[in-house]
């Protein structure tokens, strides 16, 4: 008897070049599908779209079939300790599609916009221990630590595997790249 059960499609089952990924600035129409990224993205998206309208940021999305699968925020004023040039904040790709170069494309889009605006460097911050995959991406793309000590970026409420809430301290290092 032949197995008629459809097999699940996992990210490693297809190549990115077979899937059309569009990198573009977020638009008002995206607010209806932005929850594909994270449950709290809709509130964040509203603030980011308002800031984009004011010209302070560019809210960049990676989109497949009109659904956001990744995002990055290009802030024209860096929020790192590197004050010269724009900064990239909150580069995010949904976990199921990580490792398919979507983050690389988002990062390159931010760099291209910065170059077009005549900036010569960009900065970002990353937790070197808890976000080692992102740090590896940034290093591969030419970002280097500034040498400044780690700084407390934020404190978040989290829940452990037993359902207990605790406060998580997000310590980050600043990284910079010459464009």
Buried (B, 14 or more C-beta within 10 A) or exposed (E): EEEEEEEEEEBEEEEBEEBEBEBEBBEEEBBEBBBBBBEEBBEBBEEBBEBBEEEEBBBBBBBBEEBBBBBBBBBBEBBBBBEEBBBBBEBBBBEEBBBBBBBBBBBEBBBEBBEEEEBEBBBBBBBBEEBEEBBEBBBEBBBEBBEEEBEEBEEEEEEEEEEEEEEEEBBBBBBBBEB
